[in-house]
Amino acid sequence: MTTYLAFLRAINLGSKRVFPKDDIRRVVTDAGFAGVQTHINTGNVRFDSAMRSRARIEEALERAFSADRGFDVPTIVFSTAEFASIASDAAELAAARPGLARHYVYLLKEEPPTSIAHEIEATSSEAGEMIVRGRAAHALLGEGYQDGVVDPLRAAKLLGVATNRNATVIAALAAKWC
């Protein structure tokens, strides 16, 4: 059995896409996964599986979530080693840039081709930097960042299927589950 982490996109953001963590645990368990745990109510799930294909795992979870909720729940899966690497990158990038106002990590379903990764990084501005590393894009926001702006670097349209977490949550999940 291998341990995986799944990140659900666009849940618990309004009254129509509600998916409480107890229900997430139930659905993941009913879908045949073991050792299911959640962290806060934003769609962070840890589980064990004998399946080896990330795409098949994502497909099985998305099918189960849709059947239970009646709406699509894009799901992004990482092995614990992949996620530990993302957390390490986040810590390294933050340490090299003291004084960040915010640090968001976009978790990507697919690694962008090099040309798209360059386009994502080219969205950097006085508000901050975008740095792509594998299936993660880091929004490193400085003094030019304005609170409340959803996509301050205007990179989201280039990311494909993605969900974000702040660097504090990334570090907490890596410490807890990796």
ABEGO torsion letter per residue (X at the ends): XBBBBBBBBGBGABAAABBBAAAAAAAAAAAGBBGBBBBEAAGBBBBBBABABAAAAAAAAAAAAAAAAGBBBBBBBBBAAAAAAAAAAAAAAAAABBGBABBBBBBBABBBBAAAAAAAAAABBAAEBBBBBEABBBBBBBAABBBGBABAAGAAAAAEBBBBBBAAAAAAAAAAAX
